[in-house]
């Protein structure tokens, strides 16, 4: 059985590394996604345990095409009879990249009709469409001349953890936060500081990692819970196995934030995630903090100067922060920025630089050894 996990563009290898660690299977890294094989048990396991993937899909089809008629033909060749019962509803969500003489809506319409026709041939009944709240969802990905169809096992994106009760105006996605933590090389035995923690996502996710608390444990539901072909005991087994590894140890994980309302919000989020006793959230200014004791790792998502701060204020912040941390010899630092301003200010060259696509915003992940 084949699967793929969707990933943030530029961080696919981090997602692959995580999935390989969770499953023991080799992954094929592709644009925005990671392919792998396994058994049905991976559906609840990865949805419940993956910290970095966006969604988990059963791979239904991966083919080349020339025109919209090929898309219909390929889509009609797949069988959903093993996955969908006649009384269940479905929807097709399509995305398209490249130059084509058709739109994403055309792709969704054609794939949907092909699925209906194929199911009618197999089962003798017509599947019903529900675009608002379907029982099952098929993803159609078109990139240049490649068509990929996937069966969504996650439902909402896995970044929607369920613990966030305070919404910072410019939050980082938990999945990206975990990718940054993995990229930094941080381990729970080392001290970690986020000097501009906002709503607390990075320190909270670090605490969840350190304590082996499954990121899916806060979710109300997953799409796979509606799958009648999936034995519910598989999910129970995953949860029971994961619960054995949860610990209540203490770790050196700190977040500092300048503004009181965000500090209060970060504390609320940490309480909601059950890690308020694991992280320290402190009101302080990253440009004035003494950074003692010296943190072994800094992972942070500073303002980009695009949404909630002016360019002038952001440059002032970057200069002040740079002056404070440039003397922290041996500290490893990873940060995500929306431009090259920090790189131009900070006196050291990054040991690694990645370009990622965060929504529609091009960002850069910078890694330093100070």
Residue pairs with C-beta under 8 A, 6 or more apart in sequence:
1 37
1 38
1 39
1 40
1 58
2 35
2 36
2 37
2 58
2 59
3 35
3 36
3 37
3 38
3 42
3 46
3 56
3 57
3 58
3 59
4 30
4 33
4 34
4 35
4 36
4 56
4 57
4 59
4 148
4 150
5 15
5 19
5 33
5 34
5 36
5 46
5 50
5 53
5 54
5 55
5 56
5 57
6 32
6 33
6 53
6 54
6 55
6 57
7 14
7 15
7 16
7 32
7 33
7 34
7 52
7 53
7 54
8 15
8 32
8 54
8 173
8 175
8 176
8 179
8 356
8 357
8 358
9 31
9 32
9 356
9 357
10 354
10 355
10 356
10 357
10 365
11 52
11 176
11 179
11 183
11 354
11 356
11 365
12 29
12 30
12 31
12 32
12 33
12 34
13 29
14 52
14 179
14 182
14 183
15 34
15 50
15 52
15 53
15 179
16 27
16 29
16 34
17 182
18 50
18 51
18 52
18 53
18 182
19 25
19 27
19 34
19 36
19 46
19 50
19 53
20 26
20 27
20 36
22 45
22 46
22 49
22 50
23 36
23 38
23 42
23 45
23 46
25 36
25 37
25 38
26 36
27 34
27 35
27 36
28 34
28 35
28 36
31 143
33 141
33 148
34 53
35 59
40 230
40 231
40 234
41 234
41 237
41 238
42 56
43 56
43 58
43 153
43 224
43 227
43 230
43 234
44 222
44 224
44 230
44 234
44 235
44 238
45 238
46 53
46 56
47 56
47 153
47 154
47 158
47 216
47 222
47 224
48 214
48 215
48 216
48 217
48 222
48 235
48 238
48 239
48 242
49 214
49 215
49 216
49 238
49 242
50 56
50 158
50 215
50 216
51 174
51 175
51 178
51 205
51 208
51 209
51 215
52 175
52 178
52 179
52 182
53 158
53 175
54 157
54 158
54 159
54 175
55 152
55 153
55 154
55 157
55 158
56 153
56 154
56 158
57 139
57 150
57 151
57 152
57 153
57 154
58 83
58 150
58 151
58 153
59 148
59 149
59 150
60 78
60 80
60 138
60 149
60 150
60 151
61 74
61 75
61 77
61 78
61 147
61 148
61 149
62 146
62 147
62 148
62 149
63 70
63 74
63 146
63 147
64 145
64 146
64 147
65 71
65 74
65 145
65 146
65 147
66 145
67 101
68 101
68 102
68 106
68 107
68 110
70 147
71 107
71 110
71 111
71 114
71 142
71 147
72 110
72 111
72 113
72 114
73 114
74 114
74 147
74 149
75 110
75 111
75 114
75 115
75 118
75 140
75 147
75 149
76 114
76 115
76 117
76 118
77 118
78 115
78 118
78 149
79 118
79 122
80 90
80 115
80 118
80 119
80 127
80 138
80 151
81 119
81 122
81 123
82 229
83 136
83 151
83 227
83 229
84 90
84 119
84 127
84 135
84 136
85 228
86 123
86 125
86 127
88 127
88 128
88 135
88 136
88 226
88 228
89 127
89 128
89 129
89 130
89 133
89 134
89 135
89 136
90 112
90 115
90 127
90 128
90 129
90 130
90 134
90 135
90 136
90 137
90 138
91 112
91 129
91 130
91 131
91 134
91 136
91 137
91 138
92 107
92 108
92 109
92 111
92 112
92 115
92 137
92 138
92 139
92 140
93 108
93 137
93 138
93 139
93 140
93 152
94 104
94 105
94 107
94 108
94 111
94 139
94 140
94 141
94 142
95 104
95 139
95 140
95 141
95 142
96 102
96 103
96 104
96 107
96 142
96 143
97 142
97 143
97 144
98 142
98 143
98 144
98 145
100 142
104 142
107 140
107 142
108 140
111 138
111 140
111 149
112 129
112 138
115 127
115 138
116 126
116 127
116 129
119 125
119 126
119 127
120 126
120 127
135 226
136 151
136 152
136 223
136 226
136 227
137 151
137 152
137 155
137 223
138 149
138 150
138 151
138 152
139 148
139 149
139 150
139 151
139 152
140 147
140 148
140 149
141 147
141 148
141 149
141 150
142 148
152 223
153 222
153 223
153 224
153 227
154 222
154 223
154 224
155 221
155 222
155 223
155 224
157 175
158 175
158 215
158 216
159 173
159 174
159 175
159 176
160 219
161 174
161 215
161 218
161 219
161 273
162 218
162 219
162 220
163 204
163 218
163 269
163 272
163 273
163 274
164 171
164 199
164 201
164 269
164 272
165 268
165 269
165 272
166 199
166 264
166 265
166 266
166 268
166 269
167 199
167 265
168 198
168 199
168 201
168 262
168 265
169 307
169 308
170 198
170 303
170 304
170 307
170 308
171 198
171 199
171 201
172 198
172 201
172 202
172 301
172 336
173 201
173 358
174 201
174 204
174 205
174 215
176 336
176 356
176 358
177 201
177 202
177 205
177 299
177 301
178 205
178 209
178 215
180 202
180 299
180 301
180 334
180 335
180 336
180 365
181 192
181 202
181 205
181 206
181 209
181 299
181 334
183 334
183 352
183 365
183 367
184 297
184 299
184 332
184 333
184 334
184 367
185 297
185 332
186 192
186 206
186 296
186 297
186 299
186 332
188 206
188 209
188 210
188 249
188 251
190 252
190 296
190 297
191 252
191 253
191 254
191 293
191 295
191 296
191 297
192 203
192 206
192 251
192 252
192 253
192 254
192 295
192 296
192 297
192 298
192 299
193 254
193 255
193 256
193 291
193 295
193 297
193 298
193 299
194 202
194 203
194 254
194 255
194 256
194 298
194 299
194 300
194 301
195 256
195 286
195 289
195 291
195 298
195 300
195 321
195 325
196 256
196 257
196 258
196 286
196 300
196 301
196 302
196 303
196 321
197 203
197 255
197 256
197 257
197 262
197 266
197 281
197 300
198 257
198 262
198 266
198 301
199 262
199 265
199 266
199 269
200 255
200 257
200 265
200 266
200 267
200 269
200 270
200 279
200 281
201 269
201 301
202 255
202 299
202 300
202 301
203 253
203 254
203 255
203 266
203 270
203 279
203 281
204 266
204 269
204 270
204 273
204 275
204 279
205 215
206 251
206 253
206 279
206 299
207 213
207 251
207 253
207 270
207 273
207 275
207 278
207 279
208 215
208 273
208 275
210 249
210 251
210 253
210 278
211 246
211 247
211 248
211 249
211 251
211 275
211 278
212 242
212 245
212 246
212 247
213 246
213 273
213 274
213 275
214 239
214 242
216 222
217 239
217 242
218 272
218 273
224 230
224 235
225 232
225 235
250 277
250 278
251 278
253 278
253 279
253 280
254 279
254 280
254 281
254 282
254 295
255 266
255 279
255 280
255 281
255 282
256 281
256 282
256 283
256 284
256 286
256 289
257 263
257 266
257 281
257 282
257 283
257 284
258 283
258 284
258 285
258 286
259 283
260 283
263 281
263 282
263 283
266 281
267 276
267 281
270 276
270 278
270 279
270 281
286 302
286 317
286 320
286 321
286 324
287 316
287 317
287 319
287 320
287 321
287 323
287 324
288 320
288 324
289 324
291 324
291 325
291 328
294 328
294 330
294 331
295 328
295 331
296 330
296 331
296 332
297 331
297 332
297 333
297 334
298 325
298 328
298 331
298 332
298 333
298 334
298 335
299 333
299 334
299 335
300 333
300 334
300 335
301 335
301 336
302 314
302 317
302 318
302 321
302 335
302 337
302 342
303 309
303 313
303 314
303 317
304 314
304 337
304 338
304 339
304 361
304 363
305 311
305 313
305 314
305 315
305 338
305 339
305 341
306 338
306 339
306 361
309 317
311 341
314 341
315 341
315 345
318 341
318 342
318 345
318 346
319 345
322 342
322 345
322 346
322 347
325 331
325 333
325 370
326 346
326 347
326 348
326 370
327 370
328 370
329 370
330 369
330 370
331 369
331 370
332 367
332 368
332 369
332 370
333 366
333 367
333 368
333 369
333 370
334 365
334 366
334 367
334 368
335 342
335 365
335 366
336 356
336 358
336 363
336 364
336 365
336 366
337 343
337 363
337 364
337 366
338 361
338 362
338 363
338 364
339 364
340 364
342 366
343 350
343 353
343 364
343 366
346 368
348 368
348 370
350 366
350 367
350 368
351 367
351 368
351 369
352 365
352 366
352 367
353 364
353 365
353 366
353 367
354 364
354 365
355 362
355 363
355 364
355 365
356 362
356 363
356 364
356 365
357 363
